[in-house]
Amino acid sequence: MEAGGPSKLRRPRPTRFLPVSWRDVEEGCLRIAEQIRRDGENIDLIVGVLRGGWVPARLLSDYLGVDRIGVVEVKFYRGVGDRAERPVITQPLVVEARGKTVLVVDDVADTGKTLNTVTDFLSLYGPRKILTATIYVKPWSIIRPDYYAYETDAWIIFPWDRAETIEELVYRHGMSLEEAARTSGDDIDFVRRVLRTRKAGAGAANG
């Protein structure tokens, strides 16, 4: 992993959006698997970072033929008096990693803080080697994953967080349903159904 140059870049306010299809995800993961094979790395254990890293981790386990797969969850908290959010491990690894080559997988390296936190945490498990992979990397990330498929500075809309993103575009960023549909690459009927379903779920939770 590299540090230095990218860490000096500021994370700008998103002005471009990148809707990602399931085929994009599959293609990205296959590219990563091909890179790993070319390097001659033999992965013993794949660890997906919840939530976004679980699907790419599962795909990579399939492409690489790695049966052992685990998960780690990281959440960002802001403590009393803290101005910056701190990544905290909220679900530790429950599979054996000692002496193994571990591939840590997430969907994107944005700030890079999540990957840093997970790799530091997993080093306590005594692995032989830790490698990192993300489908996308942002130019301002404080680290470069060992493997990635694409680089972008756009706001990425993954299939697994499309509904959450649509809701945020409409209710937090003030987009019309038509604008949200164009941005996410969906038709307006899909956007309406997503918002209706999300609202119904929130109502049930609050009730």
C-alpha positions, -999 to 999 in steps of 0.1 A, spaced: 0 0 0 12 35 -8 8 66 13 18 101 6 6 118 -26 -31 110 -25 -34 119 11 -27 156 2 -56 159 -21 -88 173 -6 -121 154 -9 -143 177 -30 -180 181 -29 -194 156 -54 -205 171 -87 -205 140 -108 -223 107 -102 -214 73 -114 -242 47 -114 -227 12 -113 -244 -19 -127 -241 -54 -115 -220 -62 -147 -196 -34 -138 -192 -50 -104 -186 -84 -118 -161 -70 -144 -143 -51 -117 -140 -81 -94 -128 -103 -123 -101 -77 -132 -89 -78 -96 -89 -116 -96 -68 -116 -128 -43 -92 -113 -39 -114 -82 -33 -144 -104 -7 -126 -125 11 -117 -93 11 -153 -82 -6 -146 -49 -23 -175 -32 -51 -162 -10 -60 -183 20 -88 -161 34 -109 -133 21 -123 -107 45 -152 -85 33 -157 -51 50 -194 -47 59 -215 -35 44 -202 -25 9 -174 -51 7 -195 -82 13 -207 -87 -23 -173 -80 -39 -157 -104 -14 -181 -131 -22 -175 -126 -60 -137 -127 -55 -141 -159 -34 -159 -174 -64 -134 -162 -91 -103 -172 -70 -117 -204 -57 -112 -194 -21 -136 -211 3 -127 -194 35 -144 -160 38 -151 -138 68 -163 -103 76 -154 -72 96 -176 -43 103 -164 -7 106 -185 22 117 -175 59 120 -183 76 153 -177 112 165 -170 113 202 -178 142 226 -155 170 217 -142 153 186 -144 172 153 -135 142 131 -152 109 128 -131 79 140 -135 44 124 -143 18 150 -144 -20 146 -180 -30 155 -179 -67 143 -145 -85 146 -133 -113 125 -144 -147 138 -124 -170 115 -88 -181 119 -62 -158 101 -29 -168 118 -2 -176 93 -26 -170 63 -25 -147 33 -55 -125 38 -73 -104 12 -93 -75 26 -121 -64 3 -142 -33 2 -163 -16 -26 -143 17 -26 -113 33 -10 -127 68 -5 -108 84 24 -88 52 30 -95 53 67 -116 21 67 -89 0 50 -63 14 73 -84 5 103 -91 -30 91 -56 -38 81 -42 -26 114 -68 -46 133 -63 -78 113 -25 -76 119 -33 -85 155 -45 -119 143 -11 -129 131 -16 -133 94 14 -141 71 4 -113 48 -24 -88 43 -34 -76 9 -62 -51 1 -86 -48 -28 -114 -24 -38 -134 -21 -70 -129 17 -70 -104 41 -55 -107 78 -51 -77 100 -60 -77 116 -25 -76 82 -6 -48 82 19 -38 47 7 -38 29 -26 -52 -6 -23 -29 -34 -35 -55 -42 -61 -83 -21 -77 -102 -21 -110 -111 16 -115 -103 51 -103 -129 79 -101 -136 111 -84 -174 107 -89 -200 99 -63 -204 61 -69 -239 47 -68 -235 9 -62 -264 -15 -67 -264 -24 -30 -269 12 -18 -290 26 -47 -322 30 -26 -303 48 2 -286 71 -24 -319 79 -41 -334 89 -8 -305 111 0 -305 128 -34 -342 136 -30 -345 145 7 -311 159 15 -299 173 -18 -333 185 -29 -334 168 -63 -367 163 -80 -377 127 -87 -368 132 -124 -333 145 -115 -328 116 -91 -339 91 -117 -315 106 -143 -286 106 -117 -291 71 -106 -297 57 -141 -332 45 -131 -367 51 -144 -389 74 -124 -413 46 -115 -385 27 -98 -375 59 -79 -411 63 -66 -413 27 -55 -379 29 -37 -389 60 -18 -423 46 -9 -407 14 4 -380 32 23 -407 55 39 -429 26 48 -399 8 65 -390 39 85 -426 43 96 -427 7 108 -394 11 127 -406 43 144 -439 27 153 
